[in-house]
Amino acid sequence: MPAFDLSADGYTINPIYMETFTGRRFDPTLMVVDDVCIEDIAHALALQNRYNGHSKGPISVARHSLWVCHEVELSCAHDRVLALTGLLHDAAEAYLGDIIRPLKHRPWAVGYLEMEEQVEQVIALKFRIPFPMPEEIKAADVTVTATHEREERRRYNGCWQLDEEHFLQRYDTLKGWT
């Protein structure tokens, strides 16, 4: 029985689960490894804009993740596991959404951060990447946000379809190395 029914036309909304791009249904607060799918991650991150859309054109979370992956490769001697970790460092946002940095780090956001940590742990298990996030990834994220992305916010006009495609291509390449 659904938690509530808005079925004037027979359509029922059940808030207990989410449905992903590939059709998986689950509660993200009770996520297990089998719920995680790289195609869902790439698609959702490609459609989410960084900075709540406050940039010249769309800069997707997928594009940001590609830039972090590249920064990790340059700073960590092309360590493949760390590069994959960089690519997937914001993958939890595919299931929970993003909260901008000024809000995410307020005391009232503790519940969100706890859920994010649980989802990150499941994702790490799925893709066999380190958990918690290594310092090298956090440093690359800060570097990309504070340097490259700061400039790109003024001129980058991305395309979500390309971001999704490039994210999956990079994943396939890194997966072949791990």
Beta strands, then each sheet from edge to edge (+ up, - down):
strand 1: 18-19
strand 2: 25-26
sheet 1: 1+ 2-
end
